[in-house]
Amino acid sequence: MIDFYYWPTPNGWKVAILLEELGVAYNTIPINIGKGDQFAPSFLAISPNNRMPAIVDHDTDGDPVSVFESGAILHYLAAKTGRFWPTDPRWQVQTMEWLFWQTGNQGPMAGQLSHFVNYAPGEHPYSKDRYAREYDRCLGVLDRRLDGRGWIVGDAYSVADMICWPWVLIAKPLGGDLDPYPNVTRWRSAIKQRPAVQRAVDLGKEFRRSAPPTEEERTILFNQSGRPD
Ligand SMILES: N[C@@H](CCC(=O)N[C@@H](CS)C(=O)NCC(=O)O)C(=O)O
């Protein structure tokens, strides 16, 4: 059994998609990031960066294995199962490149854009524009990569696609425009049709925010620093 520390956001969907595609048994543990669950010592022991997703894999030969950071989780599960991971060593290198690209580029830019769009709408136009442009630049990078190919790496759907897809799914609510990016649009639709992906996006939908963030959520998600209390 895998414990999956989760909240329904694009970063959470990346791992939910792989778990659903693999069809493995997992136990969902909600981490309400708007209420501060990410700072609980028991969660920090698994995910020291106070971010979800994270997993603890109990199906091991020895002690349970805990993994934080979506790229590391996808690599761990794909390497362990041998699925959604290419066998060609050159394609394996490329898969790693796109896992790192997503967590170092598209993810942080989209995450900051989402913060300015959802938590400080209209308050900081320069910052919002900076991240909107970076998000758009990343869409262009993906579009060029997908030119003439169905999937990001090799000839099959893999964890490289799973990690890059969730922040593209929500382009519109982020204020992004997919019209200039036909390859990304085609790829986004192909993945969206997969039943496992639909189950993953629906996971924990009862926890999704239906109203603008409360003052408590804004304070928890804005006021973080690295200093001990
Ligand atoms: N690089 C991390 C990013 C994870 C991340 O930013 N998670 C957000 C939710 S989308 C979070 O846990 N936020 C809690 C907080 O900001 O305190 C990954 O890819 O796993």
The ligand as a Tripos MOL2 file, in Angstrom:
@<TRIPOS>MOLECULE
LIG
   20    19     1     0     0
SMALL
NO_CHARGES

@<TRIPOS>ATOM
      1 N1          8.2650   21.3150   -6.5990 N.3       1 LIG1
      2 C1          7.1480   20.7770   -5.8650 C.3       1 LIG1
      3 C2          6.0400   21.8150   -5.7760 C.3       1 LIG1
      4 C3          4.9120   21.3530   -4.8580 C.3       1 LIG1
      5 C4          4.0150   22.5140   -4.4620 C.2       1 LIG1
      6 O1          4.3330   23.6850   -4.7010 O.2       1 LIG1
      7 N2          2.9060   22.1680   -3.8100 N.am      1 LIG1
      8 C5          2.0100   23.1940   -3.3260 C.3       1 LIG1
      9 C6          0.5770   22.9250   -3.7410 C.3       1 LIG1
     10 S1          0.3620   23.0540   -5.4870 S.3       1 LIG1
     11 C7          2.0090   23.2050   -1.8010 C.2       1 LIG1
     12 O2          2.1210   22.1690   -1.1900 O.2       1 LIG1
     13 N3          1.8880   24.3870   -1.2100 N.am      1 LIG1
     14 C8          1.8830   24.5400    0.1960 C.3       1 LIG1
     15 C9          2.4310   25.8600    0.6350 C.2       1 LIG1
     16 O3          2.6250   26.7440   -0.2180 O.co2     1 LIG1
     17 O4          2.6630   26.0070    1.8400 O.co2     1 LIG1
     18 C10         6.6530   19.5130   -6.5700 C.2       1 LIG1
     19 O5          6.6800   19.5000   -7.8100 O.co2     1 LIG1
     20 O6          6.2680   18.5450   -5.8810 O.co2     1 LIG1
@<TRIPOS>BOND
     1     1     2 1
     2     2     3 1
     3     2    18 1
     4     3     4 1
     5     4     5 1
     6     5     6 2
     7     5     7 1
     8     7     8 1
     9     8     9 1
    10     8    11 1
    11     9    10 1
    12    11    12 2
    13    11    13 1
    14    13    14 1
    15    14    15 1
    16    15    16 2
    17    15    17 1
    18    18    19 2
    19    18    20 1
@<TRIPOS>SUBSTRUCTURE
     1 LIG1         1 GROUP 0 **** ****
